[in-house]
């Protein structure tokens, strides 16, 4: 379990995380939603030790993450940031093999190769595993980066806006893959999402943030509430029920009378 206790973070006078206290639901897809500047990416950065909080602590399976050696930490938590994508001459398989670095330090064993094969197969990349990643479509490329994370074989997977620059088809495909990570591989996934309806459709748990604070957390049914979303996003929503689930319809104002 990941537990965040009294975590705060400032940049100068700007408070980006304000006394965060929360536990991450295990074996579930948890979506972080909120407007730009809410602190979502900063929270992922603190959880992954890429950022140091000004105060507070993070615990991984009841151990303070500051007491976990970097290599052991990399075997427990994997993060894919928006800036992870690189323009170099790597094949898909070479990229995925980087996920085994905490285990092999570059000297791949038979077990490493097996994990790489499993990740490539899981992300349906076998046909392109020897292609240069820069020759792939946007959806295939993002799957290759997720495959690298899968090959890392961590219990926890943190993803910062992985749907950016993906069209609808590939976005849905990516979320179905993340659900499979939980349901078939037993992973715990935490993902920053901008699309509220994607969070409602594909996540098990949602954390809504604003101004560095946790406004509300709960099931999609609990978070897809007009009062909650209107406040979090400073926008007027209409919530509609479709096939037993709640979705947002974006308010456009009253239609003007014809002249």
VMD Tcl script that draws the C-alpha trace (Angstrom):
set ca {
  {0.00 0.00 0.00}
  {1.08 3.57 -0.72}
  {0.24 6.00 2.07}
  {0.71 9.77 1.81}
  {0.81 11.56 5.15}
  {0.72 15.34 5.60}
  {2.58 15.98 2.35}
  {3.05 19.59 1.27}
  {5.12 21.15 -1.51}
  {5.80 24.77 -2.44}
  {7.56 26.55 -5.28}
  {8.38 29.90 -3.77}
  {5.08 31.23 -2.42}
  {3.03 28.93 -4.64}
  {1.54 25.99 -2.74}
  {1.23 23.04 -5.13}
  {0.48 20.35 -2.54}
  {-1.32 21.33 0.62}
  {-1.29 18.79 3.48}
  {-2.17 15.71 1.40}
  {-3.34 12.66 3.33}
  {-4.45 9.69 1.29}
  {-3.94 5.96 0.71}
  {-3.83 4.50 -2.79}
  {-6.31 1.70 -3.40}
  {-4.48 -1.53 -4.26}
  {-5.15 -3.64 -7.36}
  {-7.22 -0.87 -8.88}
  {-7.01 1.91 -11.45}
  {-7.01 5.22 -9.55}
  {-7.54 8.33 -11.66}
  {-6.27 11.74 -10.56}
  {-8.46 14.49 -11.99}
  {-8.51 18.26 -11.62}
  {-7.70 21.45 -13.53}
  {-4.21 22.44 -14.63}
  {-2.15 23.44 -11.62}
  {-4.15 21.27 -9.22}
  {-1.00 19.37 -8.17}
  {-1.68 16.05 -9.88}
  {1.69 15.64 -11.61}
  {3.52 17.01 -8.57}
  {1.87 14.36 -6.41}
  {3.06 11.63 -8.79}
  {6.53 13.15 -8.67}
  {6.58 12.95 -4.87}
  {5.30 9.36 -4.87}
  {8.04 8.33 -7.30}
  {10.81 10.20 -5.41}
  {11.42 12.47 -8.39}
  {10.40 15.36 -6.14}
  {11.05 15.91 -2.44}
  {8.15 17.26 -0.36}
  {8.72 20.22 1.94}
  {6.97 18.33 4.68}
  {5.20 15.03 5.20}
  {6.06 11.44 4.41}
  {5.23 8.72 1.90}
  {5.12 5.08 2.93}
  {5.43 2.07 0.64}
  {4.14 -1.09 2.30}
  {4.62 0.63 5.69}
  {8.23 1.67 4.98}
  {9.19 5.33 4.52}
  {10.29 5.64 0.88}
  {13.31 7.68 1.95}
  {14.62 4.54 3.65}
  {14.28 2.37 0.56}
  {17.40 2.01 -1.59}
  {16.98 3.37 -5.14}
  {17.35 -0.01 -6.84}
  {14.81 -1.66 -4.54}
  {12.46 1.28 -5.01}
  {12.73 0.89 -8.80}
  {11.62 -2.73 -8.41}
  {8.49 -1.58 -6.59}
  {7.34 1.61 -8.36}
  {7.52 2.53 -12.04}
  {6.58 5.94 -13.42}
  {6.00 7.13 -16.97}
  {6.19 10.91 -17.22}
  {5.02 12.97 -20.16}
  {8.64 13.86 -20.90}
  {9.82 10.24 -20.98}
  {9.53 9.93 -24.73}
  {12.89 10.23 -26.44}
  {14.00 10.55 -30.05}
  {16.77 8.00 -30.40}
  {17.47 5.03 -32.62}
  {16.01 2.22 -30.54}
  {13.91 -0.70 -31.57}
  {10.79 -1.50 -29.60}
  {12.54 -4.46 -28.00}
  {15.55 -2.35 -27.02}
  {13.28 0.23 -25.42}
  {11.31 -2.39 -23.51}
  {14.56 -3.98 -22.29}
  {15.37 -0.77 -20.38}
  {12.58 -1.74 -18.04}
  {14.78 -4.58 -16.77}
  {17.60 -2.25 -15.71}
  {16.80 -2.39 -11.94}
  {17.02 -6.19 -12.16}
  {19.88 -6.78 -14.60}
  {21.93 -3.55 -14.76}
  {22.14 -4.10 -18.52}
  {23.31 -7.73 -18.38}
  {20.11 -9.40 -19.49}
  {19.47 -12.91 -18.22}
  {17.05 -15.53 -19.56}
  {14.53 -14.37 -16.97}
  {14.93 -10.77 -18.20}
  {14.39 -11.85 -21.79}
  {11.27 -13.76 -20.73}
  {9.87 -10.67 -18.98}
  {10.62 -8.58 -22.07}
  {8.84 -11.13 -24.28}
  {5.85 -11.18 -21.94}
  {5.60 -7.38 -21.92}
  {5.80 -7.13 -25.71}
  {3.14 -9.80 -26.09}
  {0.92 -8.21 -23.44}
  {1.01 -4.85 -25.27}
  {0.45 -6.56 -28.64}
  {3.75 -5.34 -30.10}
  {5.25 -8.61 -31.35}
  {4.89 -7.68 -35.02}
  {6.80 -4.42 -34.55}
  {9.32 -5.39 -31.86}
  {12.26 -4.94 -34.25}
  {11.03 -1.62 -35.67}
  {12.54 1.70 -34.67}
  {10.22 3.39 -32.16}
  {10.23 6.55 -34.26}
  {8.58 4.60 -37.09}
  {5.56 3.74 -34.96}
  {2.20 5.43 -34.81}
  {1.44 7.48 -31.73}
  {-0.64 4.70 -30.22}
  {1.98 2.03 -30.88}
  {4.73 4.22 -29.47}
  {2.79 4.83 -26.26}
  {2.18 1.08 -25.95}
  {5.94 0.53 -26.31}
  {6.60 2.83 -23.35}
  {3.93 1.07 -21.31}
  {5.56 -2.25 -22.26}
  {8.83 -0.94 -20.82}
  {6.98 -0.26 -17.56}
  {5.39 -3.73 -17.63}
  {8.83 -5.31 -18.15}
  {10.04 -3.45 -15.06}
  {7.60 -5.73 -13.22}
  {6.70 -3.40 -10.36}
  {3.72 -3.66 -8.06}
  {2.84 0.01 -8.57}
  {2.54 1.85 -11.90}
  {2.27 5.66 -12.05}
  {1.30 7.31 -15.33}
  {1.22 11.04 -16.04}
  {-1.33 11.82 -18.78}
  {-0.56 8.82 -21.00}
  {-3.50 9.66 -23.28}
  {-1.99 12.94 -24.44}
  {-1.81 13.15 -28.24}
  {-3.73 9.90 -28.68}
  {-6.92 9.77 -30.72}
  {-10.12 8.24 -29.36}
  {-9.40 4.72 -30.58}
  {-5.92 4.54 -29.07}
  {-7.06 6.26 -25.87}
  {-9.74 3.62 -25.30}
  {-7.24 0.90 -26.19}
  {-4.75 2.27 -23.66}
  {-7.31 2.38 -20.84}
  {-8.38 -1.21 -21.57}
  {-4.72 -2.23 -21.34}
  {-4.39 -0.50 -17.97}
  {-7.48 -2.33 -16.74}
  {-5.81 -5.57 -17.83}
  {-2.68 -4.63 -15.86}
  {-4.86 -4.61 -12.76}
  {-7.16 -7.52 -13.51}
  {-4.68 -9.93 -15.14}
  {-1.33 -8.94 -13.61}
  {-2.47 -7.65 -10.22}
  {-0.87 -4.21 -10.59}
  {-1.89 -1.02 -8.81}
  {-2.23 1.79 -11.35}
  {-2.42 5.51 -10.62}
  {-3.03 7.74 -13.63}
  {-3.42 11.47 -14.27}
  {-6.35 12.07 -16.62}
  {-7.87 15.23 -18.08}
  {-10.95 13.58 -19.56}
  {-13.49 13.17 -16.77}
  {-15.59 10.71 -18.74}
  {-12.58 8.47 -19.33}
  {-11.99 8.48 -15.58}
  {-15.64 7.60 -14.97}
  {-15.58 4.80 -17.53}
  {-12.29 3.06 -16.85}
  {-11.17 3.77 -13.29}
  {-12.11 2.01 -10.07}
  {-11.36 4.99 -7.85}
  {-11.09 8.73 -8.52}
  {-9.23 11.44 -6.60}
  {-10.35 14.99 -7.42}
  {-7.81 17.75 -6.76}
  {-7.87 21.54 -6.82}
  {-5.30 24.11 -5.67}
  {-3.05 21.43 -4.24}
  {-5.78 19.87 -2.10}
  {-7.77 16.65 -2.23}
  {-11.35 17.83 -2.67}
  {-12.97 14.40 -2.72}
  {-12.10 10.78 -3.41}
  {-14.33 7.81 -4.03}
  {-15.88 5.58 -6.64}
  {-16.72 7.02 -10.05}
  {-20.36 7.10 -8.99}
  {-19.46 9.23 -5.95}
  {-17.17 11.63 -7.83}
  {-19.44 12.12 -10.84}
  {-21.48 14.58 -8.84}
  {-22.49 17.99 -10.14}
  {-21.57 19.83 -6.95}
  {-18.13 18.20 -6.77}
  {-17.23 18.69 -10.42}
  {-18.64 22.22 -10.69}
  {-16.42 23.24 -7.77}
  {-13.29 21.36 -8.86}
  {-13.31 22.66 -12.43}
  {-15.07 26.02 -11.96}
  {-17.47 25.00 -14.68}
  {-21.14 24.10 -14.77}
  {-21.77 20.46 -15.61}
  {-24.78 18.33 -16.29}
  {-24.50 14.73 -15.11}
  {-26.30 12.11 -17.18}
  {-26.87 8.43 -16.49}
  {-26.09 5.96 -19.28}
  {-26.25 2.19 -18.82}
  {-25.91 2.50 -15.06}
  {-22.94 4.89 -15.14}
  {-22.68 8.65 -14.76}
  {-21.12 10.91 -17.39}
  {-20.57 14.64 -17.87}
  {-22.41 16.72 -20.41}
  {-20.66 20.06 -20.76}
  {-22.95 23.02 -20.15}
  {-23.15 25.48 -23.03}
  {-25.67 27.98 -21.71}
  {-29.22 28.63 -22.80}
  {-29.79 28.82 -26.57}
  {-30.33 32.34 -27.84}
  {-33.69 33.18 -29.33}
  {-33.78 33.50 -33.08}
  {-33.82 37.07 -34.32}
}
mol new
graphics top color blue
foreach p $ca { graphics top sphere $p radius 0.5 }
foreach p [lrange $ca 0 end-1] q [lrange $ca 1 end] { graphics top cylinder $p $q radius 0.2 }
display resetview
